Each structure stands twice: as structure tokens, then as C-alpha cells.
Amino acid sequence: MDENPPASSSRVTLNCPDERQPLLSTQHPDYHIDPMLSLFKAQDGGAIDPTVHVDPQTGAVIEKKTKEERWFVARLDAVLLLYVCISQVIKYLDQQNISAAYVSGMQEELNLYGNQLNYFTTWFNVGYAIFLIPSQIVITHVRPSWWLPALEICWGVMTLATCKVQNYKQVYVLRAFTGAFEATCYPGAIMLLMSWYTPRELAFRIGFYHSSQSSTLKLAGALQAAIYNSMDGLHGMSGWRWMFVIDGILTLVVSFAGFFLIPDFPSKPNPWAFWLRPKHIDQAMDRVARFRRADNKKFTFRSVKKAILSPLFYFFVVMYVTTVLAQGGYSYFNLWLRSLRNDDGTARWSVAQINAIPIGGGAISVIMIWFWGFFSDYFQTRWVPIVVQACIGLIPGIIMSIWTVSDNAKYFSYFVCYLSLATAPPIWAWLSDLNPFDAEQRAFTLGFAIAFYYACGAWSGPLIWPASQAPHYAHGWQVTIALWVLVIILACSLRYVELKHIRQKAEAKIAAQEAEQARLDAEDDDMKKDPVLDQVRPVVSRV
């Protein structure tokens, strides 16, 4: 999306992100920038152009993209964004097909009972949570273009091995290792997007990436239905086993492409990334400098300590975990569909229909993720999409808590759940906005938040949504209501902190840098007027 250009003909530039340099400068002596008010001002305080857009955290003037920059962003979208989306589809397909396999014959074939479906997810979450933060640290020491594909190869092998399981204990082991190897896929991709896209582009791209999860809901249901109908019994293997075979093969193909398509970071690009030219790297570095995005550095104990001591760390960790836990109800849509019976006691829906019906919800969530990502970038607001979705999430929570409603009301509630699955893109864009100068803090907060969610998910799933209670959960929807209320409180509180403390601190920092630059300029002027230097300069010039 192109930003509105400033009407003034003055060329506004941004110095390199050096703490000793001013944040903004202008070639016109009669104007200066007020980064908090987003407009040009004359020295007498009069407004010059109220249409100028300024990044509220860094003071960077938002100018209309040149043709070259638009082509560069399109190249990023066509390669980087598309690759991480495909990788996420493969990852999420594996996470979802365990549930689809369970209702497609896996339960009967392996003699599963009680909460063992929950425990499959629990073991996956345990591996994910344990390995995520160490993997986030490793990715700052090893190129992402090496680390991410290597892990993807490993989880592809684990997925292939799942087709041969004979009991639930084997599934536990394979799910734990699969979770460990998949841990860095999502946060690693978000780190890459934060490094290559500007604040005016980030939320929509994260939303597009995030929507690949919802697309997988459609893909998983359609794929499982097709496999069950066409491959069940082929070569003596059940349809649900073929799901893992196909998923594993797709994973291995995508993983090898990553060695050549992942660009690493602008300051240290991947030499195997054939689609990036030197001019593209220069454009990326110019964009990083324009918005003062700090370079990605290796994790140290000091950077971890700094992140933990920041109040923003706790805001984002708790808010992200709370939103994802609050969204959990839609995952059990297929179990409710499976429980429905006709008057004669027969199942209302076939296995293929149970896998296909939630596809409509996935389509709804994709549209909403794109909408809220665009909305967040266009209006440069992060808290509004979060609060609105939390309010929407309260609706199915209230209806399903009553439970003694018609089946149509329950269908409605499950589909409304899909309207509130777009909270992650504005949350991560907000994290990037409030931490423009500290890449390590962004990366650690991102990784810890996701790891903490999976750690909570390891025990919260069986506790809040026990499979033995399906489809009527004793406390699941009541917990959902409480979590959404907490999300609203957290988002509004962080917005208050942003306006009253963070932006004022940023404004003071910008003013101090401008004052320091003015002092240095004054010293330079004094040196130019020094009579001793006037006598020395001709001699130096002759030499």
C-alpha cells in the first residue's frame, strides 16, 4: 500500500540509526519536524502541511514509495512471504491432521480412549515449549537459511514415521519430537518479516502469513476427506495413515527450497538467495535506516535480562497467551459435529462431512485476518483490532455457556469463533512498533510468548477442554469469557501506557538528539569562523 506523500517539496531525510545522530533532518532551514504531531511546522510554530505522516515511535517521515521500492516489496512478497506461508501451511497441516485422523479411524484402529487425543497435543506442546527459546537463541548464531530448513527436514521425517505407529505411546514420542523441531518455524518467520518490512507494511504481511493457518483448516479438511474416500485401504494402509505420508513428503520438498529462498537479514543476506541482487540489499538497508530498525544481533545474557526487566515483555506475553487460549473453542467443532445424531440414532454427518463443514469457518477467518491486517496498517492502530475481536469472542462464549439452546445457535456460535482469530498480527506489529531500536528484545519476547503459550497449552487443553466431556464442556466456555475480558483490559492498559509514557519518552529522546545535533552544528560554525583556522587552511590546501 502506498503512503500519502508530503505536500512540501522539501526533501526529508533520515540519518543512519546511530544513537549519536539526530532522528530527522531537513534540507530546508525554515522547517522542522514534530514527530509526535505528524506534520511540518515553520519555526514560528505555524502548521505547514497537516497531510505528512510520521512514524510515532521513530519519527521517520512516511513518504510515498518510489517505483523501485514498490517492485522491491513485490519481490519480497513473491518470494519471502510466499515461502514462509507455504512452510506454515505444512506445519499447521501436521498440527491439525492429528485431530482429523482421530475422527477418521485412528481412534478405533489404535484403541484410543479417554483424553488421549488431548495428550497427543500435550506432548507436542511440551516439545515445542522446551525447544523454542533455545532454538530462538541458536537462530541468532546460525543463519536462518540453514537452521529453519534443517529443522523442517527433521519434522518431516517425524511426520512420515507417524504413519507406522501401532499404539498411543509411539504417538506420544513422535509428537514430542515433532513439536520440538517445529518450534522455531513461526517465530523465525515473524523475525524475518520484522526485518524486511516497514511498520506501514508489517501487520498485513503478518496477517497474510498468519492466515495460512486458517487456510490449512480448509486444506486439512479437504485433504483428509479426499484421502479417506480415495486411498483408504490402499496397499493395506488406512486413510488416516496416508495423511501423514503425504504431509511428510510435502514437508521435505518445501524444506530443501528454504536453503535458497530464505534471505536471512538485510545486514547479512543469504549468499544462496539467487533472487536478491546487490541493489535489493541496498534498498533493504535504506528502509531499515529510514525507520531506525535495529540490526539483528546474537543473543547475550545482557539482552535477555534487558527484555525481562521491561514492562512491555509482560504485557505482550500475557496478552498473546490469553488471546490464543481464549480462541481454543473452535478447535472442537468437529467433535461436536461427530456427536450429533438423527432421530433413529444414526450419525447426522459422515466422516467426510465432519472434516468438510469447518472449511467454511476457515474461509471466514482468512478474510478477517486480511481485513484486520490491512486495517491495522492503514490506520496505524494495533489495539482497536484486538479489542473488537475480544468483544466478538464474548458472543459464542456466552451462548455456549448456556448450552440449552438450539443446534442452530450452536452452529452460529462455532462459526462466530472464527471471526476472532486475527489477534496475532496486530499484537506482533504492536511489539515491533514499541521496540524499534531493540531487535533482541523483540525476538526474545516473541519467542518467550509463544513458548509460554505452548507450556500453558500442555496442561490447559485437558483441563479446560477434556475430550471425555465432549461435546459439552463443564467450564470451557466460561473460561473463554474470562480470558476475553482480560484481553480487553490488557489491550486498553497497554494503549494507555503507550500514549502516556512510551511516546513521551520517545519524543524526549528525539528532542535530545536534535538538540545535540544543533550543538554540534553550532560548534562547526564557530570553527569555520576561527581566525587561526583561516590562516591554516590555505597552507593545508597547498600541501
N, C-alpha and C positions, 0 to 999 in steps of 0.2 A: 504494500500500500504506500503510495507516495504521500509525503508530508507536505503541508502548505508552506510555500516559500515565504521568507520575509519580504515585505514590500520595499524596504530600503535597499538602495543599490550598494550600500557599504558591505564590503566583504568581511564576514565574521569568521575568525579562525580560532582553533583550539590548540594550545600548546601541548606538547607531549606530557603524559601523565607522570610528571615528576613533582614530588611534594614541594620542591623549592620554586616551582613555576606557578604563575597565576593560572586560574582556571579558564579565563576568557580574555581575549584581547580584540581590538577592532582597529582597522586602519584609519578610521575617521576620527579626528580629535574631538569632535563635538558630541559624540555619543558614548554612552557606556551601557553595560548590560546589568539589569537587575534579575538575577537568575530565579528568584523566588516569585516574581510577578509576571514573568514570561512576556516582557515587552521591552522595546528600546526606550530609553529616556534621554532627553537632552540634559546638558549639565545644569540647566536651571530647574530640572525636575519635571518638565513637561513631557507628556507622552508623545512619542514619535510614531510608533506603529504597534497597535494592540493585536495584530494578527501573528506576531512572531511567537513561535513555540520554543520553549526551553525545557530541557530535562530537569525536573525539580530536584533531583539528588546530586547531579554533577554540574548543572549549569550549562551543559552543552546546548548550543543553538541547533534546533531541528530545521534543517534545510531540505528543500526538495531534492530527491535523488537525481543524479545525473544518469544519462542513458547507460554509461558504463557500469555504474553501481547497480542499476536495475538488472542488467544482464548478469552481473556477478551474483546477486541474490537469487536470480532464477537458476543459476548453475548450482548454488548451494541447495536449493530446493530439489532440483532434479537428481542430485547425487547423494549428498549427506542426509537430507531429510527423508528421501525415499528409502535409502538403505536402512536407517535406524527404524523406520516404520515397519519395513519388512521383517527385520530382526525381532521387533517387538511382537509382531503378529505370530511369528514362530514360537516365541517364548510364551506368549499368553495362550496360544493354542494348546501347548503342553499342559499349562496350568488348568485349563478348562476341560480338556478331554478326559481327565480322570473322573470328573463328575458325570460326563456324558457316557463314559464307559461303564460306570457303576449302574446306570439305569438301562444299559443296553446289553446286559448279560453277564457282566463281570461279577456282580453280587452273587448270582446263582452259581456260576462256574467255580468261584473261589470260596464258596460257603461263607460269605461275609455276613456279619450280624452286628447289632447294636450301633455303636458310634465309630466303627472302623473307618467309614468314609471321612469323618471328621479327623481321625488320627492320620489318615493319608496326608491331609492338608497340614496337620500339626507337625509331622516330621519334615515336610517340605519347608515349612516356616522356620523350624529350628535350624536346619542347614543354611537357609537364606540369612537369618538374623546373625548367626555366628560368623559367617564368612564375609558379610557385606562390608563392614568397616575395614577389616584388614585388606580386602580387595580394593577399596577406595584409596587406601594408602599406597598400595602397590601400583595403581594406575598412574600415580604422580611420579613414580620412579621408572616405570616401563611404558613405552609408547602404547597408547590406546589401540593403535592399529595392529599391535602384536597381542596385547593382553586380552582384549574383548573377543577376537576370533578364536583364540586358543581355548578360552572358557566355553565358547559356543560349541566347539568340536567336542569337548568333554561332555556337555549336557546332551548333545545329540547321541553320543554313544549310550548314555544312561537311558535315554528315551527308547532307543532301539532294544535295549536289554529288557525293558518292561514288557515287551510282547511275549516273553518267555516265562513270566512269573507263574508259580504254582500255588503260592499261599500268601497271606497278608504280610508275613514277616519280610519276605523278599521285597514286597512293595514298599514297606517302611524304609528299608535300606536304600533302595533306588531313589525314592522320593527325597530323602535327606541329601544325597549327593547331587541330585538334580537341582534342588534349591540352592545348594552351596555354589554350584557352577553358574547358575542364572543370576546370582545376587547382584553383580555389577552391571548387568545389561541396561536396566532402566536408569539408575543414577549416572552411569557412564555416558549414556546418550544425552541426558539433560545437561551434563557438564559440557559436552561438545556443542550443544545448541547455545548455551550461555556464552561460549567463547567466540562463536562466529556470527551471532545475530545481535542486533541492537535492541534497546528497550521498546522501540516502536514496532518491532517485528517479532519479539520473543514469545509473547503469550499465545499468539495464533499458531506459531510453529510448534510450541509445546503442546497446544491443544490438538493440532493435526497429528502429532506423534502419539499423544495420549488416546486419540480416537481410534488408533489402530487396535487398541484393546477391545473397544466396543465392536469394531469390525470383525474381530476374531470371534465374538459371540455368534455373529451370523455365520462366519466360516465354520466354526466348530460344529454348530448345529446342523448346517447343511452337509458338511463333510461326513459327520457321523451317520446322518440319515442315509446318505448315498452309499457309504461303506456297508452299513447294516443290510441294505436292500440288495446290493450287488456283489459283495465279497464275503458275506457271512458263510463260513464253511469251506471257502476256497483253500485248497491244499491242506485241509484239515484244521484250519485256524478260524477262530471265532471272529466276527466282525470287529469287536472292540479291540482285539489284538492287532488287527490290520491298521487301526487308527494310529497306534504307536509306531508301527513300521513306517508308514507314510510320513508321519511327523518327524521321525528321526532322520529319514533321508533328506527331507526339505531342510532341516537344521544344518546338516553337513554341507549342503550345497551353498547356503547363504553364508556360512561361517568362512569358507575359503574366499568368497568375494570380498569379505571385510578387510583382508590384508591389503587390498588395492583401492578400496573405496572410502575407508575411514581416513579423514585428513589430519588427524591429531589436532594440534593447536596452531594458531596463526604464527606464534613466535618460534615454533619448532614443527614445521609441517612434515607430513609423511613423504619421504622421497619416492615411495612406490605409488603415490596417488597421482596417476597419469593425467587426471582431469584437472589438476591445478597447475597453472603456469606462474612464473615469477610475478607477472603483473597482478595476478589474483591475490598472491600473498601480500603484495604492496597495498592493494585495496583493503584487504582484511586488516592489516596493521593500521592503516589510516582510520578505519572505522573504530577499531579498538581505542586509538588515541582520542578520537573525537568524543567518545563517551567515557573516557578515562577508565576503561575496564582494565583492572589489574591483570598482569600476566599470571599464568598458572605456574605454581612453584611446587617443589617437593614438600610433602608433609613433614613437619617437625613437632616436637613436643610443645614448643612455644606457640605454634599456630593452633594446635588443639586446645591448649589452655586458654588462649585468647577467645576462641569460639565458645568454649564452655562458660566463660565468665560474662559473655554478652547476653543481655536480656532477650535479644531477638532470637537467640538459639532456642530458648524455652517456648517462646511464642510459636515459632514455626513448627517445632517438633510436636508440641501438644495439639496444635490446630490441625496439622496434617493427619496425625494418627486418629484424632477424633472424627474427622470427616470421613476417612476411609472405613472406620468401624461403623459409623452411622449409616453408611451406604450398603452394609452387608446383606440386607434383607432380600434384594433382588436375586442373589445367587441361589436362592432356594425355590425359585419359581418352578423349576422342573419337578421338584419333589412334591409340590402342591398339585401340579397337573397330574402327576402319577397317582395321587391318592383319590382323584375324582372317580366316581362310579355312576353307572347308569342305574335305572330303577331295578333292573334284573341282576345287579351285582357285577356286571362286566365292566371292564375298564372303559372310561369315556374316551380316552385318547390312546392311540397306538404309540409304540416306541418312537417311530419316525415323527409322529406329530408332536410328541413331548419334546423332541430335540428341535423341531422346526418353529414352534409357537414363539419362544423367546427371541427369535430373529427380529421380529418387529420392534421389540424393546431395544435391541442393539442398534437398529436404524435410528430410533429416536435419540439415543444417547450420542451417536455420531453427529447428528445435526446440532444438538445442543452444545456439544464441545466446540464445534467450529464457530457457532454463534457467539458463545461467551468468550472464546479466544479473540475473535475479531472485535467484539465489544470492548474487551479489556484493553487492547492495544489502541483502538481508535480513540477512546475517551480517556486513556491513560488512568484507568481506575482498576484496582485489584480487589478491594474489599466489597464493592457492590455485588459482583457476580457470586461471591462466596455467601454473603448474607441472603440474597434472593434464593439461591439454591437450598440453603438451610431451611428457609421458610417453606419451600415446596416440599422438602423432605419430611416436614412435620405432618403433611396430609396423609400419606399412606401409613405413617406410624400411628396416627390417631384411629384411622379406620380399622386397621388390622388389630389394634389393641382391643377394640370392641369385639371383633371376630364374629359375633352373631349377626352378620349382615349377609346379603345375598352373594352368590358366586360372582355375579356381575360386578358388584362393588369390590370384590377381591381381585378380579381381573384388572379393574381400573387402578387399584392400589399398586399392584405389581408393575404395571406399565408406567405409572407416575414416578415410581422409584428411579426409572431410567432418566428422568428429567433432572436429577440432582447428582449426576456422575461426572460433572465437569468442574470440580473444585480444584483439582491438582494444577492445571495450567496457570490460573491466576495466583495460586499460592507460590509456585516456584518462580513466576515472573516477579512477584512481590519480593521474594527473597533476593532475587538478583537486583531489583531496584534499590533495596535498602542496604545492600552490601556491594556497591560498585567498585570499591577500592580493595577488596579482600577476597581473592579467589579461593584461598584455602578455607576461609570461614564459610563461604557458600558451599563448597564441596563437602566439608565435614558436616555441616548442618543438614544438607540434603541426604547424605549417606546415613547419618545417625537417625534422622526422622523415619526413613524407610526401614532401617534395621529395627528400630523400636516398634514400628507397626507390626512387623513380622514376629517380633518377640511377643507382642501382645496377642497377635492372631494365633500363636501356638496354643494358648490356653483359653482365649476368649471365644473362639469358634465353638468348641464343645460345650462351653459354659452357657453362652448366650443362645446359640442355635443348635442344640443337641439333636442329632439325626434321629434318636429314639423318640423324640417328641413330634417329629414331622407328621403332618404339616402345620399343626397348631402348637406354637412355641409359648411356653408359660410366661417368659419375661422378655423375649427378643425384641418385640416392637415397642415395649415400654422403655427399654434401654435405648432404642433408636431415638425416641423423643427426647430423652435427657441429653444424649450426645449432640443432637442438632441444636438444642438450646445453648449448650456450652460453646458450640462453634460460633453462634451469633455473638455471644458475649466476648469471645476471644477476638473475632474479626473487628468488632467495634472498638474494643480496647486498644488493639494494635493500631488502628486508624488514628485514634486519639494520640497515642504515643508518637506516631509518625508526624502529625501536624504540630504538636506542642513541643516536641523535643528533638527528634531526628532532623527535621527540616531546618529548624532554627540553628542547630549545631552545624549543619552543612552550610547554611548561609553565613554564619560567623567564620567558618573555615575559608570560604570563598573570599569574604571581605578581607580577612587577614592576608591571604595570598596576594590579592590585588594591592593592598597597602604595601606589602613587602616589595612587589614589583615596582610600584611607584617610587619607593625609596631608592631602589637600585637605579631606576631611570634618572632620578634627580642626581645621584652621585655621578652617573655617566656624564650628565650635562655639566656638572661642576668641573669634572676632569677635562672636558673639552675646552673649558674657559680658562684653565690654569695657564698663566703666562710662561712658567718654566717648561711645561709640556709643549707650548707653542714654539719654543726655541729648539727643543729636542727633536720634534717631528721632522723638520727638514733634513737634519743630519741622518736620522734613521732612514728616511726615504732615499737619500743618496746612497747609503750603504746597501 
